[in-house]
Amino acid sequence: MSKSIYVGNISFSTSEDEIRNLFAQFGEVNSVKFIMDRETGRFRGFGFVEMDDMAAREAVQSLNGREVGGRSLKVNEAQEREQRPRY
């Protein structure tokens, strides 16, 4: 079963491939998605990594707080997004 991991505080100079390689140390990475701003198209500094459940747990424990690109990553299990009213 696949688990989604939130990865925050990512340096703007870090690439999706760098994050994929970092997480691949713990198991197969199914996907990496950086979140972009709708208005500007710029990277917002966070993203999501999807990988196997056991590997995801190990990655979260090992990578939370690890410095990458001069910034300490915030890594935890992704939470369901709250539904917000559309205007």
LINGIGI-V50879 format. One record per run of one state. SS is the DSSP state (A for helix, B for strand, O for the rest). FROM is the first residue (numbers start at 1). TO is the last residue. If there is no record, write none. Layout:
SS:FROM:TO
SS:FROM:TO
This chain:
O:1:1
B:2:8
O:9:15
A:16:24
O:25:28
B:29:36
O:37:42
B:43:52
A:53:63
O:64:66
B:67:68
O:69:70
B:71:72
O:73:73
B:74:77
O:78:87
